Amino acid sequence: VHCHSAATDASGVVKAVMDDLHEYFAGHNIPGKLRIALACCLNMCGAVHCSDIAILGVHRRPPRVDNDNINKLCEIPNVVASCPTAAIRPATVEGKQTVEVDEDKCMFCANCFSVCPSMPLNDALNDGISIWVGGKLSNARSEPQFSKLAIPYLPNNPPRWPEVTAAVRNIVEVWAKGAKKYERMGEFISRIGWPKFFKLTGIEFQKEHID
């Protein structure tokens, strides 16, 4: 199945991370359930937003509009309607019907590119991976919750994604060392507080963390 909005490769990252963490899923004594999931873009296939650790491909630049061909290849109303944040508006450039993008509203989801090949978003130099933590589906001990941003950006660095695997292992090790029995990642963070979580993991607080 081909995905038009992916910001990273799914199988490569999953293979690299699970090769590195194999010991934790093959008899290593950890406090409780640990679900790690990956989605290749903000649209989050696979419900990664409810995972203990979510690996999420991210675009960081708005789409580039091909003004010469967009009206030949795409339905302008469909392109406008595809944007969940209303960042795309009809426009005219040199007498040609096209669209313009409000970069302040764009969240880089690639929905527009999914319906229009004249709105490419992929950028090998700027696309990357973010890490989210603390989500879960279970009602046990606490209500279900969405994951929250831990690391805003790590580079796409195939074939083994060393920055991503090291970051995930670091978070797992902090949780495994400090969590109580049966305590999920989000419950552990709620108990110790986000400031201490950042301190224990060594993750630098950045502007993207501001909710």
ZIUR-V532001 format. One line per field, one symbol per residue. phi: phi as a letter, one per 40 degrees, with the letter a starting at -180 (. if undefined). Layout:
BEGIN
phi: ???
END
This chain:
BEGIN
phi: .cbcbcbacccccdccccccbddcbbhccbcacbbbbbbcaccfdgfccbbdbbbbcbcbbcccccccbcccbbcddcccccccbfcbbcabbfgbcabbbcccccbgcgccccbaccbcbcadcbcabbbbbgcaccccgacdaccbcbbcabccbccbfcccccccddcccccccbcccgccdcccccccgcdccccccgcccbccccc
END
